[in-house]
Amino acid sequence: MDAVKDFFLFLSGGLRITILLVILIILLMIRKVKKKNRDKSGFLDD
């Protein structure tokens, strides 16, 4: 039973990390799109 419990703990932790990564990627993509829309050479401003 301990192995099953550990597996589920690992699974929930992994899911949390995966969700965080997905959210970060989406935010980065949104920022990139906004930058592109604002002006084409948006390398200087953050």
mmJSON file of the N, C-alpha and C atoms, coordinates in Angstrom:
{"data_MODEL":{"atom_site":{
"group_PDB":["ATOM","ATOM","ATOM","ATOM","ATOM","ATOM","ATOM","ATOM","ATOM","ATOM","ATOM","ATOM","ATOM","ATOM","ATOM","ATOM","ATOM","ATOM","ATOM","ATOM","ATOM","ATOM","ATOM","ATOM","ATOM","ATOM","ATOM","ATOM","ATOM","ATOM","ATOM","ATOM","ATOM","ATOM","ATOM","ATOM","ATOM","ATOM","ATOM","ATOM","ATOM","ATOM","ATOM","ATOM","ATOM","ATOM","ATOM","ATOM","ATOM","ATOM","ATOM","ATOM","ATOM","ATOM","ATOM","ATOM","ATOM","ATOM","ATOM","ATOM","ATOM","ATOM","ATOM","ATOM","ATOM","ATOM","ATOM","ATOM","ATOM","ATOM","ATOM","ATOM","ATOM","ATOM","ATOM","ATOM","ATOM","ATOM","ATOM","ATOM","ATOM","ATOM","ATOM","ATOM","ATOM","ATOM","ATOM","ATOM","ATOM","ATOM","ATOM","ATOM","ATOM","ATOM","ATOM","ATOM","ATOM","ATOM","ATOM","ATOM","ATOM","ATOM","ATOM","ATOM","ATOM","ATOM","ATOM","ATOM","ATOM","ATOM","ATOM","ATOM","ATOM","ATOM","ATOM","ATOM","ATOM","ATOM","ATOM","ATOM","ATOM","ATOM","ATOM","ATOM","ATOM","ATOM","ATOM","ATOM","ATOM","ATOM","ATOM","ATOM","ATOM","ATOM","ATOM","ATOM","ATOM","ATOM"],
"id":[1,2,3,4,5,6,7,8,9,10,11,12,13,14,15,16,17,18,19,20,21,22,23,24,25,26,27,28,29,30,31,32,33,34,35,36,37,38,39,40,41,42,43,44,45,46,47,48,49,50,51,52,53,54,55,56,57,58,59,60,61,62,63,64,65,66,67,68,69,70,71,72,73,74,75,76,77,78,79,80,81,82,83,84,85,86,87,88,89,90,91,92,93,94,95,96,97,98,99,100,101,102,103,104,105,106,107,108,109,110,111,112,113,114,115,116,117,118,119,120,121,122,123,124,125,126,127,128,129,130,131,132,133,134,135,136,137,138],
"type_symbol":["N","C","C","N","C","C","N","C","C","N","C","C","N","C","C","N","C","C","N","C","C","N","C","C","N","C","C","N","C","C","N","C","C","N","C","C","N","C","C","N","C","C","N","C","C","N","C","C","N","C","C","N","C","C","N","C","C","N","C","C","N","C","C","N","C","C","N","C","C","N","C","C","N","C","C","N","C","C","N","C","C","N","C","C","N","C","C","N","C","C","N","C","C","N","C","C","N","C","C","N","C","C","N","C","C","N","C","C","N","C","C","N","C","C","N","C","C","N","C","C","N","C","C","N","C","C","N","C","C","N","C","C","N","C","C","N","C","C"],
"label_atom_id":["N","CA","C","N","CA","C","N","CA","C","N","CA","C","N","CA","C","N","CA","C","N","CA","C","N","CA","C","N","CA","C","N","CA","C","N","CA","C","N","CA","C","N","CA","C","N","CA","C","N","CA","C","N","CA","C","N","CA","C","N","CA","C","N","CA","C","N","CA","C","N","CA","C","N","CA","C","N","CA","C","N","CA","C","N","CA","C","N","CA","C","N","CA","C","N","CA","C","N","CA","C","N","CA","C","N","CA","C","N","CA","C","N","CA","C","N","CA","C","N","CA","C","N","CA","C","N","CA","C","N","CA","C","N","CA","C","N","CA","C","N","CA","C","N","CA","C","N","CA","C","N","CA","C","N","CA","C","N","CA","C"],
"label_alt_id":[null,null,null,null,null,null,null,null,null,null,null,null,null,null,null,null,null,null,null,null,null,null,null,null,null,null,null,null,null,null,null,null,null,null,null,null,null,null,null,null,null,null,null,null,null,null,null,null,null,null,null,null,null,null,null,null,null,null,null,null,null,null,null,null,null,null,null,null,null,null,null,null,null,null,null,null,null,null,null,null,null,null,null,null,null,null,null,null,null,null,null,null,null,null,null,null,null,null,null,null,null,null,null,null,null,null,null,null,null,null,null,null,null,null,null,null,null,null,null,null,null,null,null,null,null,null,null,null,null,null,null,null,null,null,null,null,null,null],
"label_comp_id":["MET","MET","MET","ASP","ASP","ASP","ALA","ALA","ALA","VAL","VAL","VAL","LYS","LYS","LYS","ASP","ASP","ASP","PHE","PHE","PHE","PHE","PHE","PHE","LEU","LEU","LEU","PHE","PHE","PHE","LEU","LEU","LEU","SER","SER","SER","GLY","GLY","GLY","GLY","GLY","GLY","LEU","LEU","LEU","ARG","ARG","ARG","ILE","ILE","ILE","THR","THR","THR","ILE","ILE","ILE","LEU","LEU","LEU","LEU","LEU","LEU","VAL","VAL","VAL","ILE","ILE","ILE","LEU","LEU","LEU","ILE","ILE","ILE","ILE","ILE","ILE","LEU","LEU","LEU","LEU","LEU","LEU","MET","MET","MET","ILE","ILE","ILE","ARG","ARG","ARG","LYS","LYS","LYS","VAL","VAL","VAL","LYS","LYS","LYS","LYS","LYS","LYS","LYS","LYS","LYS","ASN","ASN","ASN","ARG","ARG","ARG","ASP","ASP","ASP","LYS","LYS","LYS","SER","SER","SER","GLY","GLY","GLY","PHE","PHE","PHE","LEU","LEU","LEU","ASP","ASP","ASP","ASP","ASP","ASP"],
"label_asym_id":["A","A","A","A","A","A","A","A","A","A","A","A","A","A","A","A","A","A","A","A","A","A","A","A","A","A","A","A","A","A","A","A","A","A","A","A","A","A","A","A","A","A","A","A","A","A","A","A","A","A","A","A","A","A","A","A","A","A","A","A","A","A","A","A","A","A","A","A","A","A","A","A","A","A","A","A","A","A","A","A","A","A","A","A","A","A","A","A","A","A","A","A","A","A","A","A","A","A","A","A","A","A","A","A","A","A","A","A","A","A","A","A","A","A","A","A","A","A","A","A","A","A","A","A","A","A","A","A","A","A","A","A","A","A","A","A","A","A"],
"label_entity_id":["1","1","1","1","1","1","1","1","1","1","1","1","1","1","1","1","1","1","1","1","1","1","1","1","1","1","1","1","1","1","1","1","1","1","1","1","1","1","1","1","1","1","1","1","1","1","1","1","1","1","1","1","1","1","1","1","1","1","1","1","1","1","1","1","1","1","1","1","1","1","1","1","1","1","1","1","1","1","1","1","1","1","1","1","1","1","1","1","1","1","1","1","1","1","1","1","1","1","1","1","1","1","1","1","1","1","1","1","1","1","1","1","1","1","1","1","1","1","1","1","1","1","1","1","1","1","1","1","1","1","1","1","1","1","1","1","1","1"],
"label_seq_id":[1,1,1,2,2,2,3,3,3,4,4,4,5,5,5,6,6,6,7,7,7,8,8,8,9,9,9,10,10,10,11,11,11,12,12,12,13,13,13,14,14,14,15,15,15,16,16,16,17,17,17,18,18,18,19,19,19,20,20,20,21,21,21,22,22,22,23,23,23,24,24,24,25,25,25,26,26,26,27,27,27,28,28,28,29,29,29,30,30,30,31,31,31,32,32,32,33,33,33,34,34,34,35,35,35,36,36,36,37,37,37,38,38,38,39,39,39,40,40,40,41,41,41,42,42,42,43,43,43,44,44,44,45,45,45,46,46,46],
"pdbx_PDB_ins_code":[null,null,null,null,null,null,null,null,null,null,null,null,null,null,null,null,null,null,null,null,null,null,null,null,null,null,null,null,null,null,null,null,null,null,null,null,null,null,null,null,null,null,null,null,null,null,null,null,null,null,null,null,null,null,null,null,null,null,null,null,null,null,null,null,null,null,null,null,null,null,null,null,null,null,null,null,null,null,null,null,null,null,null,null,null,null,null,null,null,null,null,null,null,null,null,null,null,null,null,null,null,null,null,null,null,null,null,null,null,null,null,null,null,null,null,null,null,null,null,null,null,null,null,null,null,null,null,null,null,null,null,null,null,null,null,null,null,null],
"Cartn_x":[0.837,0.0,0.873,2.024,2.914,3.38,3.685,4.153,3.065,1.821,0.704,0.567,0.685,0.567,1.663,2.899,4.028,3.784,3.255,3.002,2.003,0.946,-0.076,0.466,1.318,1.953,2.831,3.616,4.499,3.674,2.565,1.699,1.119,0.601,-0.005,1.053,2.252,3.342,3.721,3.833,4.182,3.12,1.853,0.752,0.824,1.118,1.213,2.319,3.481,4.622,4.27,3.623,3.251,2.308,1.319,0.354,1.066,2.01,2.763,3.553,4.204,4.987,4.09,2.929,1.999,1.58,1.26,0.839,1.962,3.21,4.353,4.523,4.428,4.593,3.513,2.271,1.163,1.41,1.858,2.126,3.218,4.288,5.387,4.892,4.076,3.552,2.688,1.849,0.989,1.855,2.922,3.816,4.473,4.923,5.571,4.598,3.368,2.36,2.082,1.941,1.674,2.825,4.051,5.226,5.211,4.936,4.907,3.843,2.684,1.594,1.936,2.632,2.941,3.913,5.071,5.993,6.927,7.375,8.089,9.468,10.143,11.486,11.434,10.733,10.564,11.584,12.866,13.905,14.4,14.318,14.895,14.028,12.724,11.858,11.469,11.326,10.995,9.499],
"Cartn_y":[-1.217,0.0,1.268,1.197,2.361,2.738,1.732,1.995,2.725,2.29,2.926,4.382,4.59,5.943,6.842,6.32,7.079,7.404,6.423,6.625,7.754,7.764,8.803,10.174,10.201,11.458,11.975,11.079,11.449,11.943,11.251,11.604,13.006,13.277,14.589,15.683,15.416,16.385,16.634,15.572,15.697,16.473,16.2,16.914,18.403,18.712,20.113,20.812,20.148,20.725,20.894,19.88,19.948,21.121,21.281,22.374,23.719,23.838,25.088,25.387,24.347,24.534,24.985,24.343,24.706,26.17,26.575,27.963,28.923,28.582,29.44,29.579,28.45,28.468,29.338,29.185,29.974,31.463,31.815,33.221,33.768,32.979,33.419,33.639,32.73,32.851,34.102,34.358,35.545,36.803,36.822,37.987,38.193,37.099,37.189,37.755,37.25,37.716,39.2,39.595,41.005,41.872,41.42,42.176,42.321,41.226,41.246,42.228,42.21,43.093,44.56,44.811,46.189,46.812,46.167,46.621,45.489,45.509,44.362,44.19,45.279,45.179,45.426,44.548,44.739,43.987,44.122,43.418,44.258,45.575,46.447,46.501,46.687,46.801,45.43,45.363,44.081,44.027],
"Cartn_z":[0.0,0.0,0.0,0.68,0.725,-0.673,-1.479,-2.843,-3.634,-3.464,-4.172,-3.717,-2.399,-1.853,-2.423,-2.431,-2.981,-4.447,-5.185,-6.613,-6.823,-6.016,-6.178,-5.768,-4.716,-4.314,-5.439,-6.03,-7.145,-8.32,-8.586,-9.714,-9.513,-8.32,-8.06,-8.143,-7.619,-7.713,-9.156,-9.929,-11.343,-12.093,-11.779,-12.441,-12.128,-10.857,-10.449,-11.237,-11.321,-12.046,-13.516,-14.093,-15.513,-15.758,-14.875,-15.028,-14.935,-13.973,-13.827,-15.092,-15.648,-16.873,-18.015,-18.149,-19.23,-19.086,-17.854,-17.615,-17.985,-17.592,-17.912,-19.415,-20.129,-21.589,-22.222,-21.759,-22.313,-22.067,-20.842,-20.528,-21.425,-21.63,-22.494,-23.914,-24.414,-25.774,-25.899,-24.898,-24.915,-24.947,-24.128,-24.097,-25.449,-26.063,-27.378,-28.403,-28.403,-29.366,-29.144,-27.869,-27.562,-28.051,-27.822,-28.271,-29.783,-30.472,-31.943,-32.428,-31.783,-32.196,-31.919,-30.814,-30.434,-31.43,-31.624,-32.674,-33.073,-34.323,-34.885,-34.264,-33.895,-33.329,-31.822,-31.11,-29.673,-28.852,-29.198,-28.448,-27.267,-27.392,-26.372,-25.124,-25.283,-24.108,-23.579,-22.257,-21.627,-21.337],
"occupancy":[1.0,1.0,1.0,1.0,1.0,1.0,1.0,1.0,1.0,1.0,1.0,1.0,1.0,1.0,1.0,1.0,1.0,1.0,1.0,1.0,1.0,1.0,1.0,1.0,1.0,1.0,1.0,1.0,1.0,1.0,1.0,1.0,1.0,1.0,1.0,1.0,1.0,1.0,1.0,1.0,1.0,1.0,1.0,1.0,1.0,1.0,1.0,1.0,1.0,1.0,1.0,1.0,1.0,1.0,1.0,1.0,1.0,1.0,1.0,1.0,1.0,1.0,1.0,1.0,1.0,1.0,1.0,1.0,1.0,1.0,1.0,1.0,1.0,1.0,1.0,1.0,1.0,1.0,1.0,1.0,1.0,1.0,1.0,1.0,1.0,1.0,1.0,1.0,1.0,1.0,1.0,1.0,1.0,1.0,1.0,1.0,1.0,1.0,1.0,1.0,1.0,1.0,1.0,1.0,1.0,1.0,1.0,1.0,1.0,1.0,1.0,1.0,1.0,1.0,1.0,1.0,1.0,1.0,1.0,1.0,1.0,1.0,1.0,1.0,1.0,1.0,1.0,1.0,1.0,1.0,1.0,1.0,1.0,1.0,1.0,1.0,1.0,1.0],
"B_iso_or_equiv":[0.0,0.0,0.0,0.0,0.0,0.0,0.0,0.0,0.0,0.0,0.0,0.0,0.0,0.0,0.0,0.0,0.0,0.0,0.0,0.0,0.0,0.0,0.0,0.0,0.0,0.0,0.0,0.0,0.0,0.0,0.0,0.0,0.0,0.0,0.0,0.0,0.0,0.0,0.0,0.0,0.0,0.0,0.0,0.0,0.0,0.0,0.0,0.0,0.0,0.0,0.0,0.0,0.0,0.0,0.0,0.0,0.0,0.0,0.0,0.0,0.0,0.0,0.0,0.0,0.0,0.0,0.0,0.0,0.0,0.0,0.0,0.0,0.0,0.0,0.0,0.0,0.0,0.0,0.0,0.0,0.0,0.0,0.0,0.0,0.0,0.0,0.0,0.0,0.0,0.0,0.0,0.0,0.0,0.0,0.0,0.0,0.0,0.0,0.0,0.0,0.0,0.0,0.0,0.0,0.0,0.0,0.0,0.0,0.0,0.0,0.0,0.0,0.0,0.0,0.0,0.0,0.0,0.0,0.0,0.0,0.0,0.0,0.0,0.0,0.0,0.0,0.0,0.0,0.0,0.0,0.0,0.0,0.0,0.0,0.0,0.0,0.0,0.0],
"pdbx_formal_charge":[null,null,null,null,null,null,null,null,null,null,null,null,null,null,null,null,null,null,null,null,null,null,null,null,null,null,null,null,null,null,null,null,null,null,null,null,null,null,null,null,null,null,null,null,null,null,null,null,null,null,null,null,null,null,null,null,null,null,null,null,null,null,null,null,null,null,null,null,null,null,null,null,null,null,null,null,null,null,null,null,null,null,null,null,null,null,null,null,null,null,null,null,null,null,null,null,null,null,null,null,null,null,null,null,null,null,null,null,null,null,null,null,null,null,null,null,null,null,null,null,null,null,null,null,null,null,null,null,null,null,null,null,null,null,null,null,null,null],
"auth_seq_id":[1,1,1,2,2,2,3,3,3,4,4,4,5,5,5,6,6,6,7,7,7,8,8,8,9,9,9,10,10,10,11,11,11,12,12,12,13,13,13,14,14,14,15,15,15,16,16,16,17,17,17,18,18,18,19,19,19,20,20,20,21,21,21,22,22,22,23,23,23,24,24,24,25,25,25,26,26,26,27,27,27,28,28,28,29,29,29,30,30,30,31,31,31,32,32,32,33,33,33,34,34,34,35,35,35,36,36,36,37,37,37,38,38,38,39,39,39,40,40,40,41,41,41,42,42,42,43,43,43,44,44,44,45,45,45,46,46,46],
"auth_comp_id":["MET","MET","MET","ASP","ASP","ASP","ALA","ALA","ALA","VAL","VAL","VAL","LYS","LYS","LYS","ASP","ASP","ASP","PHE","PHE","PHE","PHE","PHE","PHE","LEU","LEU","LEU","PHE","PHE","PHE","LEU","LEU","LEU","SER","SER","SER","GLY","GLY","GLY","GLY","GLY","GLY","LEU","LEU","LEU","ARG","ARG","ARG","ILE","ILE","ILE","THR","THR","THR","ILE","ILE","ILE","LEU","LEU","LEU","LEU","LEU","LEU","VAL","VAL","VAL","ILE","ILE","ILE","LEU","LEU","LEU","ILE","ILE","ILE","ILE","ILE","ILE","LEU","LEU","LEU","LEU","LEU","LEU","MET","MET","MET","ILE","ILE","ILE","ARG","ARG","ARG","LYS","LYS","LYS","VAL","VAL","VAL","LYS","LYS","LYS","LYS","LYS","LYS","LYS","LYS","LYS","ASN","ASN","ASN","ARG","ARG","ARG","ASP","ASP","ASP","LYS","LYS","LYS","SER","SER","SER","GLY","GLY","GLY","PHE","PHE","PHE","LEU","LEU","LEU","ASP","ASP","ASP","ASP","ASP","ASP"],
"auth_asym_id":["A","A","A","A","A","A","A","A","A","A","A","A","A","A","A","A","A","A","A","A","A","A","A","A","A","A","A","A","A","A","A","A","A","A","A","A","A","A","A","A","A","A","A","A","A","A","A","A","A","A","A","A","A","A","A","A","A","A","A","A","A","A","A","A","A","A","A","A","A","A","A","A","A","A","A","A","A","A","A","A","A","A","A","A","A","A","A","A","A","A","A","A","A","A","A","A","A","A","A","A","A","A","A","A","A","A","A","A","A","A","A","A","A","A","A","A","A","A","A","A","A","A","A","A","A","A","A","A","A","A","A","A","A","A","A","A","A","A"],
"auth_atom_id":["N","CA","C","N","CA","C","N","CA","C","N","CA","C","N","CA","C","N","CA","C","N","CA","C","N","CA","C","N","CA","C","N","CA","C","N","CA","C","N","CA","C","N","CA","C","N","CA","C","N","CA","C","N","CA","C","N","CA","C","N","CA","C","N","CA","C","N","CA","C","N","CA","C","N","CA","C","N","CA","C","N","CA","C","N","CA","C","N","CA","C","N","CA","C","N","CA","C","N","CA","C","N","CA","C","N","CA","C","N","CA","C","N","CA","C","N","CA","C","N","CA","C","N","CA","C","N","CA","C","N","CA","C","N","CA","C","N","CA","C","N","CA","C","N","CA","C","N","CA","C","N","CA","C","N","CA","C","N","CA","C"],
"pdbx_PDB_model_num":[1,1,1,1,1,1,1,1,1,1,1,1,1,1,1,1,1,1,1,1,1,1,1,1,1,1,1,1,1,1,1,1,1,1,1,1,1,1,1,1,1,1,1,1,1,1,1,1,1,1,1,1,1,1,1,1,1,1,1,1,1,1,1,1,1,1,1,1,1,1,1,1,1,1,1,1,1,1,1,1,1,1,1,1,1,1,1,1,1,1,1,1,1,1,1,1,1,1,1,1,1,1,1,1,1,1,1,1,1,1,1,1,1,1,1,1,1,1,1,1,1,1,1,1,1,1,1,1,1,1,1,1,1,1,1,1,1,1]
}}}
